[in-house]
Amino acid sequence: MAEGKIKRLTDRGFGFIETSDGQDMFFHMSACEGCRFDDLREGQQVEFNVGQGPKGPRAESVRVV
């Protein structure tokens, strides 16, 4: 699993994770596992699997570390 920190959250149910190599990874609230999207905070450490979405790479199975 890859790790990163939450860079930005929106009120529309998606956000971005800053990966360890400095890239931004999109994720949707439906990708959260073991936590609720509303409980996530910017700067929080998370782990995730890299998947492929219609617009490119995205984070899947997002979990708080």
N, CA, C and O atoms as CSV, one atom per row, in Angstrom:
chain,resi,resn,atom,element,x,y,z
A,1,MET,N,N,0.838,-1.190,0.000
A,1,MET,CA,C,0.000,0.000,0.000
A,1,MET,C,C,0.880,1.249,0.000
A,1,MET,O,O,1.954,1.277,0.600
A,2,ALA,N,N,0.401,2.259,-0.677
A,2,ALA,CA,C,1.093,3.548,-0.702
A,2,ALA,C,C,0.633,4.378,0.501
A,2,ALA,O,O,-0.433,4.132,1.065
A,3,GLU,N,N,1.443,5.350,0.881
A,3,GLU,CA,C,1.088,6.239,1.981
A,3,GLU,C,C,1.202,7.681,1.540
A,3,GLU,O,O,1.931,8.010,0.604
A,4,GLY,N,N,0.467,8.535,2.232
A,4,GLY,CA,C,0.514,9.959,1.961
A,4,GLY,C,C,-0.273,10.696,3.020
A,4,GLY,O,O,-0.686,10.115,4.023
A,5,LYS,N,N,-0.478,11.992,2.787
A,5,LYS,CA,C,-1.285,12.762,3.729
A,5,LYS,C,C,-2.362,13.509,2.960
A,5,LYS,O,O,-2.183,13.868,1.796
A,6,ILE,N,N,-3.470,13.731,3.626
A,6,ILE,CA,C,-4.594,14.426,2.996
A,6,ILE,C,C,-4.185,15.876,2.745
A,6,ILE,O,O,-3.835,16.609,3.670
A,7,LYS,N,N,-4.238,16.265,1.491
A,7,LYS,CA,C,-3.834,17.618,1.117
A,7,LYS,C,C,-5.034,18.555,1.108
A,7,LYS,O,O,-4.958,19.688,1.584
A,8,ARG,N,N,-6.151,18.062,0.556
A,8,ARG,CA,C,-7.334,18.923,0.426
A,8,ARG,C,C,-8.589,18.082,0.443
A,8,ARG,O,O,-8.636,17.011,-0.162
A,9,LEU,N,N,-9.613,18.565,1.139
A,9,LEU,CA,C,-10.929,17.940,1.161
A,9,LEU,C,C,-11.952,18.953,0.673
A,9,LEU,O,O,-11.826,20.149,0.936
A,10,THR,N,N,-12.958,18.476,-0.034
A,10,THR,CA,C,-14.009,19.373,-0.519
A,10,THR,C,C,-15.326,19.021,0.161
A,10,THR,O,O,-15.459,17.958,0.767
A,11,ASP,N,N,-16.278,19.906,0.057
A,11,ASP,CA,C,-17.615,19.628,0.604
A,11,ASP,C,C,-18.471,18.858,-0.398
A,11,ASP,O,O,-19.657,18.633,-0.156
A,12,ARG,N,N,-17.879,18.454,-1.516
A,12,ARG,CA,C,-18.613,17.688,-2.539
A,12,ARG,C,C,-18.276,16.202,-2.506
A,12,ARG,O,O,-18.669,15.462,-3.408
A,13,GLY,N,N,-17.543,15.750,-1.463
A,13,GLY,CA,C,-17.312,14.323,-1.291
A,13,GLY,C,C,-16.079,13.762,-1.950
A,13,GLY,O,O,-16.006,12.557,-2.191
A,14,PHE,N,N,-15.111,14.600,-2.247
A,14,PHE,CA,C,-13.847,14.090,-2.768
A,14,PHE,C,C,-12.702,14.925,-2.218
A,14,PHE,O,O,-12.906,15.980,-1.619
A,15,GLY,N,N,-11.501,14.426,-2.436
A,15,GLY,CA,C,-10.328,15.136,-1.952
A,15,GLY,C,C,-9.082,14.692,-2.689
A,15,GLY,O,O,-9.144,13.951,-3.671
A,16,PHE,N,N,-7.944,15.165,-2.189
A,16,PHE,CA,C,-6.661,14.848,-2.798
A,16,PHE,C,C,-5.672,14.460,-1.707
A,16,PHE,O,O,-5.631,15.063,-0.635
A,17,ILE,N,N,-4.878,13.438,-2.009
A,17,ILE,CA,C,-3.838,12.964,-1.118
A,17,ILE,C,C,-2.503,13.323,-1.740
A,17,ILE,O,O,-2.280,13.083,-2.927
A,18,GLU,N,N,-1.604,13.903,-0.933
A,18,GLU,CA,C,-0.244,14.165,-1.397
A,18,GLU,C,C,0.582,12.921,-1.117
A,18,GLU,O,O,0.756,12.527,0.036
A,19,THR,N,N,1.086,12.311,-2.170
A,19,THR,CA,C,1.845,11.074,-2.027
A,19,THR,C,C,3.260,11.367,-1.541
A,19,THR,O,O,3.683,12.522,-1.510
A,20,SER,N,N,3.985,10.326,-1.166
A,20,SER,CA,C,5.348,10.496,-0.653
A,20,SER,C,C,6.298,11.084,-1.697
A,20,SER,O,O,7.317,11.676,-1.343
A,21,ASP,N,N,5.969,10.923,-2.985
A,21,ASP,CA,C,6.822,11.515,-4.032
A,21,ASP,C,C,6.314,12.875,-4.506
A,21,ASP,O,O,6.781,13.385,-5.524
A,22,GLY,N,N,5.356,13.470,-3.777
A,22,GLY,CA,C,4.903,14.826,-4.055
A,22,GLY,C,C,3.773,14.969,-5.055
A,22,GLY,O,O,3.385,16.091,-5.381
A,23,GLN,N,N,3.235,13.871,-5.548
A,23,GLN,CA,C,2.121,13.954,-6.494
A,23,GLN,C,C,0.791,14.022,-5.748
A,23,GLN,O,O,0.682,13.563,-4.611
A,24,ASP,N,N,-0.213,14.595,-6.396
A,24,ASP,CA,C,-1.560,14.642,-5.836
A,24,ASP,C,C,-2.381,13.506,-6.414
A,24,ASP,O,O,-2.422,13.305,-7.628
A,25,MET,N,N,-3.041,12.757,-5.521
A,25,MET,CA,C,-3.849,11.604,-5.917
A,25,MET,C,C,-5.308,11.885,-5.542
A,25,MET,O,O,-5.619,12.124,-4.375
A,26,PHE,N,N,-6.188,11.856,-6.527
A,26,PHE,CA,C,-7.618,12.074,-6.316
A,26,PHE,C,C,-8.217,10.893,-5.550
A,26,PHE,O,O,-7.798,9.752,-5.747
A,27,PHE,N,N,-9.198,11.161,-4.675
A,27,PHE,CA,C,-9.991,10.083,-4.094
A,27,PHE,C,C,-11.419,10.558,-3.857
A,27,PHE,O,O,-11.665,11.743,-3.628
A,28,HIS,N,N,-12.345,9.625,-3.917
A,28,HIS,CA,C,-13.770,9.886,-3.695
A,28,HIS,C,C,-14.167,9.331,-2.340
A,28,HIS,O,O,-13.553,8.380,-1.857
A,29,MET,N,N,-15.174,9.902,-1.728
A,29,MET,CA,C,-15.607,9.463,-0.407
A,29,MET,C,C,-15.965,7.975,-0.366
A,29,MET,O,O,-15.870,7.351,0.691
A,30,SER,N,N,-16.369,7.407,-1.484
A,30,SER,CA,C,-16.715,5.984,-1.521
A,30,SER,C,C,-15.481,5.094,-1.401
A,30,SER,O,O,-15.616,3.886,-1.206
A,31,ALA,N,N,-14.274,5.668,-1.513
A,31,ALA,CA,C,-13.036,4.893,-1.399
A,31,ALA,C,C,-12.570,4.744,0.050
A,31,ALA,O,O,-11.604,4.026,0.310
A,32,CYS,N,N,-13.238,5.410,0.998
A,32,CYS,CA,C,-12.840,5.334,2.410
A,32,CYS,C,C,-13.218,3.986,3.007
A,32,CYS,O,O,-14.329,3.492,2.812
A,33,GLU,N,N,-12.277,3.402,3.738
A,33,GLU,CA,C,-12.505,2.129,4.422
A,33,GLU,C,C,-12.138,2.280,5.894
A,33,GLU,O,O,-11.056,2.767,6.224
A,34,GLY,N,N,-13.037,1.863,6.773
A,34,GLY,CA,C,-12.760,1.919,8.203
A,34,GLY,C,C,-12.848,3.320,8.784
A,34,GLY,O,O,-12.505,3.529,9.947
A,35,CYS,N,N,-13.298,4.273,7.998
A,35,CYS,CA,C,-13.484,5.645,8.466
A,35,CYS,C,C,-14.551,6.306,7.604
A,35,CYS,O,O,-14.883,5.829,6.518
A,36,ARG,N,N,-15.071,7.401,8.106
A,36,ARG,CA,C,-16.037,8.167,7.317
A,36,ARG,C,C,-15.317,9.368,6.700
A,36,ARG,O,O,-14.391,9.922,7.291
A,37,PHE,N,N,-15.753,9.752,5.520
A,37,PHE,CA,C,-15.158,10.901,4.835
A,37,PHE,C,C,-15.208,12.141,5.733
A,37,PHE,O,O,-14.255,12.919,5.784
A,38,ASP,N,N,-16.327,12.316,6.437
A,38,ASP,CA,C,-16.507,13.495,7.298
A,38,ASP,C,C,-15.541,13.517,8.481
A,38,ASP,O,O,-15.334,14.573,9.080
A,39,ASP,N,N,-14.948,12.376,8.829
A,39,ASP,CA,C,-14.006,12.313,9.949
A,39,ASP,C,C,-12.571,12.607,9.529
A,39,ASP,O,O,-11.710,12.794,10.388
A,40,LEU,N,N,-12.294,12.653,8.227
A,40,LEU,CA,C,-10.944,12.930,7.735
A,40,LEU,C,C,-10.599,14.403,7.900
A,40,LEU,O,O,-11.477,15.264,7.844
A,41,ARG,N,N,-9.326,14.686,8.103
A,41,ARG,CA,C,-8.842,16.054,8.256
A,41,ARG,C,C,-7.624,16.263,7.373
A,41,ARG,O,O,-6.852,15.333,7.144
A,42,GLU,N,N,-7.451,17.483,6.877
A,42,GLU,CA,C,-6.282,17.818,6.076
A,42,GLU,C,C,-5.029,17.646,6.924
A,42,GLU,O,O,-5.009,18.040,8.090
A,43,GLY,N,N,-3.985,17.060,6.345
A,43,GLY,CA,C,-2.736,16.801,7.041
A,43,GLY,C,C,-2.675,15.420,7.678
A,43,GLY,O,O,-1.622,15.012,8.168
A,44,GLN,N,N,-3.786,14.697,7.678
A,44,GLN,CA,C,-3.850,13.371,8.292
A,44,GLN,C,C,-3.141,12.335,7.416
A,44,GLN,O,O,-3.274,12.360,6.193
A,45,GLN,N,N,-2.394,11.431,8.040
A,45,GLN,CA,C,-1.690,10.364,7.320
A,45,GLN,C,C,-2.677,9.261,6.948
A,45,GLN,O,O,-3.491,8.837,7.768
A,46,VAL,N,N,-2.591,8.805,5.699
A,46,VAL,CA,C,-3.450,7.730,5.214
A,46,VAL,C,C,-2.638,6.757,4.371
A,46,VAL,O,O,-1.553,7.084,3.891
A,47,GLU,N,N,-3.183,5.556,4.201
A,47,GLU,CA,C,-2.622,4.597,3.261
A,47,GLU,C,C,-3.709,4.251,2.269
A,47,GLU,O,O,-4.897,4.361,2.570
A,48,PHE,N,N,-3.293,3.825,1.069
A,48,PHE,CA,C,-4.255,3.600,-0.001
A,48,PHE,C,C,-3.647,2.720,-1.083
A,48,PHE,O,O,-2.431,2.542,-1.161
A,49,ASN,N,N,-4.518,2.181,-1.905
A,49,ASN,CA,C,-4.103,1.452,-3.100
A,49,ASN,C,C,-4.261,2.388,-4.289
A,49,ASN,O,O,-5.188,3.198,-4.327
A,50,VAL,N,N,-3.366,2.280,-5.249
A,50,VAL,CA,C,-3.458,3.096,-6.457
A,50,VAL,C,C,-4.315,2.362,-7.473
A,50,VAL,O,O,-4.027,1.222,-7.837
A,51,GLY,N,N,-5.372,3.024,-7.928
A,51,GLY,CA,C,-6.256,2.454,-8.930
A,51,GLY,C,C,-6.320,3.353,-10.147
A,51,GLY,O,O,-5.620,4.362,-10.228
A,52,GLN,N,N,-7.157,2.981,-11.084
A,52,GLN,CA,C,-7.303,3.766,-12.312
A,52,GLN,C,C,-8.751,4.216,-12.439
A,52,GLN,O,O,-9.666,3.393,-12.412
A,53,GLY,N,N,-8.957,5.510,-12.577
A,53,GLY,CA,C,-10.284,6.074,-12.786
A,53,GLY,C,C,-10.437,6.582,-14.200
A,53,GLY,O,O,-9.504,6.481,-14.997
A,54,PRO,N,N,-11.601,7.131,-14.530
A,54,PRO,CA,C,-11.836,7.620,-15.885
A,54,PRO,C,C,-10.935,8.791,-16.285
A,54,PRO,O,O,-10.718,9.033,-17.472
A,55,LYS,N,N,-10.407,9.522,-15.284
A,55,LYS,CA,C,-9.558,10.671,-15.597
A,55,LYS,C,C,-8.103,10.449,-15.195
A,55,LYS,O,O,-7.319,11.398,-15.155
A,56,GLY,N,N,-7.738,9.205,-14.898
A,56,GLY,CA,C,-6.363,8.910,-14.524
A,56,GLY,C,C,-6.269,8.187,-13.206
A,56,GLY,O,O,-7.265,7.645,-12.726
A,57,PRO,N,N,-5.069,8.166,-12.597
A,57,PRO,CA,C,-4.875,7.434,-11.346
A,57,PRO,C,C,-5.725,8.020,-10.223
A,57,PRO,O,O,-5.973,9.225,-10.171
A,58,ARG,N,N,-6.165,7.137,-9.323
A,58,ARG,CA,C,-6.920,7.589,-8.160
A,58,ARG,C,C,-6.614,6.669,-6.985
A,58,ARG,O,O,-6.174,5.534,-7.167
A,59,ALA,N,N,-6.853,7.171,-5.787
A,59,ALA,CA,C,-6.636,6.387,-4.573
A,59,ALA,C,C,-7.886,5.563,-4.282
A,59,ALA,O,O,-9.008,6.057,-4.390
A,60,GLU,N,N,-7.678,4.301,-3.913
A,60,GLU,CA,C,-8.765,3.411,-3.545
A,60,GLU,C,C,-8.425,2.796,-2.198
A,60,GLU,O,O,-7.259,2.764,-1.803
A,61,SER,N,N,-9.425,2.313,-1.499
A,61,SER,CA,C,-9.230,1.678,-0.179
A,61,SER,C,C,-8.437,2.590,0.762
A,61,SER,O,O,-7.435,2.173,1.343
A,62,VAL,N,N,-8.889,3.821,0.904
A,62,VAL,CA,C,-8.213,4.820,1.724
A,62,VAL,C,C,-8.483,4.523,3.197
A,62,VAL,O,O,-9.636,4.406,3.611
A,63,ARG,N,N,-7.407,4.402,3.991
A,63,ARG,CA,C,-7.510,4.112,5.421
A,63,ARG,C,C,-6.595,5.042,6.207
A,63,ARG,O,O,-5.507,5.390,5.748
A,64,VAL,N,N,-7.043,5.442,7.391
A,64,VAL,CA,C,-6.219,6.255,8.265
A,64,VAL,C,C,-5.123,5.391,8.851
A,64,VAL,O,O,-5.376,4.253,9.247
A,65,VAL,N,N,-3.895,5.918,8.915
A,65,VAL,CA,C,-2.765,5.168,9.477
A,65,VAL,C,C,-2.761,5.332,10.982
A,65,VAL,O,O,-1.892,4.782,11.660
